[in-house]
Each structure stands twice: as C-alpha cells, then as structure tokens.
C-alpha cells in the first residue's frame, strides 16, 4: 500500500512530472516497504523497452559515447533515460557526476532523464537497484534506456547483465584488450567498441580482438568489433547498426525472453537473499556472541562456528 | 582433514618454504573444504601480529608508502607480509601488479612476502579472503603484516576493517579531502596521511582535515594527520610513530580486543552467509522456475515472489 504522499507523487509521475520521477527513484534506491509498494504499482506499466548497457574501464570515453547515443535517440524524437553507475568508489563516483556536467544541454532537454546512482547505501545489491531505477524510467514512458557503468569487475558485469544488449568499450594503447580477455569480458560483450580509433594502436587492437573472437566456438551471435571516435561522433552509425542488429537477433532467436527471464530470476534471488539474511541475523542474536568469544580465544575456527550456528538456525525454524 | 599432498605442503610451509606458502595462499583464496581444513590447522599458530591497513584513492602513492614501511621493518630485521588488494576491477588490478614490479629488490628479500590478490572468484567476500591470506602469512612466522587496498568504497572499507590500525592516505590537489569526508573515511581512519606534501595545496588540506577532526565528538583516540613525501622517504618517522602510538592505544584501552572480536564476528557471519545461501539455493530449485515465469509474465513482482519463496524455504526446514 502506498501512503497518501507517495500516492500523490505517483499521480504526478504518471502525468509526466520530472521532479516526481526523481523523487520516486530516490524511494526505490532507498528500498524498504515504500519501494516495494511503488514497484508493485509500476510493474504493470513496463512494456519491454530495450535496455542498452555500456561498460568498460575508466577513461575510454564511455560518457562521450553515451552522449552521442542520447543525441541520436533525441534526433528520432525518442525519450531517453540514462542510469550512470560507478560502483568502484565515492571518489570515481564523483568523476561520473563531473562528466555529466558536460551533458548540461541534454539535461535541460525534457526528453532526457539522467540519473547518477549513489553507490553507498545500496547494499541490497547495486545491480538490483540499477535495474529498479531503470524500471521507474521505463514506467515514466521513456522509449530508450541506457545503463552506463564504470569498470569491468564482477559488480559491473552484474549491472551490465541487467541490460538486453551489452556494449563493452575499450580504448587502444592501454593494454585493455588483454585485460578484457582475462576478465571474461569477451564472453559478456554483445558488441565491442574500440573508441579513440584515431590512435595508431587502434587497428592492431581490433585485429587482436577479432582473432580472439574467431577462436570462440561458433554461436548464433558473434559480437562485432566497431571502431569509433566518440569525441568527433565518428563511427556512431556503425555502432547503432550493430546495436540494432543485436536487438533484432534477440527478438528473432528467442534470446530476449531468455535474458529477461534471467534478469527476473536474479532480481528475485537478490530480494530473497536480503530477506533470508535479515531473518537469520535476528535469529543469531542468541548464539553469535558465545561463538565469537570462542573463536577470538583461538578455541574454534570461524568455519566451525559457522557450522554450528547454521545448525542452530535450521533447528530454530522447526 | 588435509589430504596427503596438502599435508606435505603444510610441512614444507612450517619449515619456512616460500613456495609452499604461495601454494597455501592459493588454496585459501580458492576456498572449499581444503581451505577450511588448512585454516583449522593454521589457527593455533596465530599470535596476534599487528595488522596495518593502508587505503586511499588511486594515485596517492600508497604503494610507495608501503615500500618505505616494508624497508623500515626490514631495517629492524622483522619479516614482513604484504597483501595488496584491488577490488575495483581486473584493469586496475593489473596496475597494482605493475606497481609491485618496483618492489623487485624487496620481492627477492627472503624476509618479505608480497601477495597481490586476484579479485575475481573470491565471491565469498574479498574482505574474508584478505583476512585469511593474512592469517596464512602470520602462521608463516612473519612479524609485521600490511594490507594495502586501492580505493575507498564499501568493499575497501570492509577490507581495511580487517586491520588493527587503518591508515588512510590522501594527496593534495585532488579534491580528496572533501570526498574522504563524504565517504565516511574520517570515521574509519586511525591515522590520516597527506602524501605528496611538497605540493602547494598540502598545508591547506591538512588544515581542512584537522578542522573536520576538531568538529568530532571527543574520543579516546583522535587520528593524527601526518604529512609525508613517500617518494623521498620524508615524514616516515612521524608516520611510524603515529602507527606505534595507535598500536599502544589499542593495547592499553582494550580496543584491540574489541576490534579483533569484531573481525572474528564478521568472518563467522561471512562464512555463515555463504553456507545459508548455498543451502537455500538448493532448496529453491523446486519453486523458483514457476515464480520466475510469473514475474516475467508481469503477473507478480520480484518482491511478491521472494516473499512466497521465503515462506516455502522456511516450511521446508520443518
């Protein structure tokens, strides 16, 4: 149940009020019963808008690329939502916000909604929070959604996996190609972009990436490698064509349904994990201090303690 | 129970074989029954060696500072273990390894053991893995332990919290001071370092940090702000004095016991969380697919699904 104030904000949101949208996103980010009730109310409004994920290491030009893609959608009169997430630290989080200042002309466009996500406090899972913020933007009526994340660690890959199409952006001359392969990025990318392609090492990097792709087992979709110079808006048509191709492939192959099912599954599991743990912590109060003492005194290992506590937890439920 | 091969490696480890130590660390990082049996065998060998955590944003000179501290311990003939963790991404992870190349002369010193931690695959919690690698190094007989982490996000703070004394390193001219305050770092720091203090903005930064510290409620320990130029080994005596002061404070105030108890508690909870979830996932197999279908079809929200699944899980235990 939504309380009266939230219900009023929802009404304004459904009428297209941007400030109401910003407020609802904060509610969702904060979590708790209000967030759940709100998502329940918004769920019937989700229409399956394509979600594009953009990820890659810092400094490769992701934000510039996102800007160009946003302008492309606007040229076709599509409302665009951007969720920019930086899971690495509050320091680089500041950098994302700084980048976004560049988009000021876009930010004043009523057809564009940009949200930089705070990473602190979303302990329930940044990937889930990102997905839910995108849900709010979709329910707001936006027709294109872009999720931008910095870095390519596990958290970033989890966030990217909330998208339908994942674009991995690299730049030449940074050793990115080898690192990307090591990090398993090649498996996660639906489209690979070599940005800053006016640099001399670019074509060598494209060859390295393509050679790696050719070593992979034959699959229904083979990620294309696209060269761009985002700062000059070069190569953007090819990138958009590659994204559109992938979107078509998803629809025709049935992969779209599979991906969205996986996304839903992950979200359910994420909520469940929180719930289960909150309950367990409550039940542990009786036994944890004694076991902590025992381990601190060197009389047991944390593993022995955890075994016993788990047994106690499961008995409690009986 | 240790298998024969691991038992042999453990014997070599206890005789001071470095390669055996490297292998045991890998076992602990990998986790599983072997890791647990190993930690059980090593636990009685922990003697409460002081653990120093060094954290701060990228580029402030943490590694150089760690090098200088390592040399200090070596000058006093103490064996030193360094665990270098970069939780941000495999890309910057590469940077940590790159930095370590500088320490080649230290790495060939038999009294120094340096381990860079891979971040991928330690989903059981990087903080726990870090703590356990430090346990192995302590059991190996090293007399000083330094845990270095890049960045100041929640993961990094969790890692830092496995140390007895946490040093937060900042550099002037980077806006670090304000970000550090926003990130709650001031609360986590036992010692604050302004490195690269030959830069003009350094003294202003020290004033800002000290002003912020003076606003805090009076506590038994007030973090000193130390200025260093790690690249010239300047200010190191003051830093070491500050660390020693804090160590003394911990012992005299009883805080050391509290911190170590908290560290143990967190490790128990981390193991327990994994166990509980692994069991839940197994039990969920029966119900999860149907709920995923329902949510994917828009007939339920992930929250409704999670509620029902939790109820089913708890019933199963009865």
Interface residues (C-beta under 8 A of the other chain):
Chain A: X36 X39 X40 X43 X44 X46 X57 X58 X87 X88 X89 X90 X91 X92 X94 X119 X120 X123 X151 X152 X153 X154 X156 X175 X176 X179 X182 X183 X184 X257 X260 X261 X264 X265 X267 X268 X269 X270 X271 X272 X273 X275 X276 X277 X279 X280 X281 X284 X288 X291 X292 X293 X295 X296 X298 X301 X302 X303 X304 X305 X306 X307 X309 X310 X313 X314 X317 X318
Chain B: X36 X39 X40 X43 X44 X46 X57 X58 X87 X88 X89 X90 X91 X92 X94 X119 X120 X123 X151 X152 X153 X154 X156 X175 X176 X179 X182 X183 X184 X257 X260 X261 X264 X265 X267 X268 X269 X270 X271 X272 X273 X275 X276 X277 X279 X280 X281 X284 X288 X291 X292 X293 X295 X296 X298 X301 X302 X303 X304 X305 X306 X307 X309 X310 X313 X314 X317 X318
